[in-house]
Amino acid sequence: QVQLQESGSGLVKPSETLSLTCTISGDSISTGGYSWNWIRQPPGKDLEYIGYIYYSGSTYYNPSLKSRVTMSVDRSNNQFSLKLNSVTAADTAIYYCAREVLLRNYFDPWGQGTLVTVSS
Amino acid sequence: DIQMTQSPSSLSASVGDRVAITCRATQSISNYLNWYQQKPGKAPELLIYAATTLQRGVPSRFSGSGSGTDFTLTISTLQPGDFATYFCQQSFSTPRTFGQGTKVAIK
């Protein structure tokens, strides 16, 4: 059974860079047919899609965040990562990683999510 | 971006009730519509994909219907474990977008 687990700093200062990693267990990130995604939910607000990365390193970023987002893959550690720079309080959210099954176009599974707070 | 609107935002129901949650897209998304369940502090879980297909392991009391712009998630007989938040998500185009969620609470 595939499981995803987010990790990273829970507190980031304004203007600095948020860094999160998603560790995959039960499958290899190099298995074809999937994209590896980041999604966030600010407190009391809707889920917001951040973007995806393929195992090859190809990426898609939501245009609303594109100028500040970088995603990467670490095949040796079976992980993928998110960096969001120049953060503000508006970036405070629960961040989820999730696998999208490409032929079916759904997210499964998701990680449990990690709260990142932007505050000085 | 395609906007997804769910209704209601919350509802109160009793065990055994039939519950219906609707999701509307701002443009046609064919059947590219997924439903998830989320309990507090837990990861969202896929219930239904492609508008009507039940994910493996999901009880048959859950069902999905609709196509185009209007979709419905129905729980035929609400069980104690079904009290949770449900949200829809379109996979017709990028960026993927989500409904705001419907919280199902105990009456």
Boltz contact constraints between the chains, C-beta under 6 A:
constraints:
  - contact:
      token1: [A, 46]
      token2: [B, 98]
      max_distance: 6.0
  - contact:
      token1: [A, 46]
      token2: [B, 100]
      max_distance: 6.0
  - contact:
      token1: [A, 47]
      token2: [B, 98]
      max_distance: 6.0
  - contact:
      token1: [A, 49]
      token2: [B, 95]
      max_distance: 6.0
  - contact:
      token1: [A, 49]
      token2: [B, 96]
      max_distance: 6.0
  - contact:
      token1: [A, 60]
      token2: [B, 94]
      max_distance: 6.0
  - contact:
      token1: [A, 62]
      token2: [B, 95]
      max_distance: 6.0
  - contact:
      token1: [A, 104]
      token2: [B, 49]
      max_distance: 6.0
  - contact:
      token1: [A, 105]
      token2: [B, 91]
      max_distance: 6.0
  - contact:
      token1: [A, 106]
      token2: [B, 34]
      max_distance: 6.0
  - contact:
      token1: [A, 106]
      token2: [B, 46]
      max_distance: 6.0
  - contact:
      token1: [A, 106]
      token2: [B, 49]
      max_distance: 6.0
  - contact:
      token1: [A, 108]
      token2: [B, 46]
      max_distance: 6.0
  - contact:
      token1: [A, 110]
      token2: [B, 43]
      max_distance: 6.0
  - contact:
      token1: [A, 110]
      token2: [B, 44]
      max_distance: 6.0
  - contact:
      token1: [A, 111]
      token2: [B, 43]
      max_distance: 6.0
  - contact:
      token1: [A, 112]
      token2: [B, 43]
      max_distance: 6.0
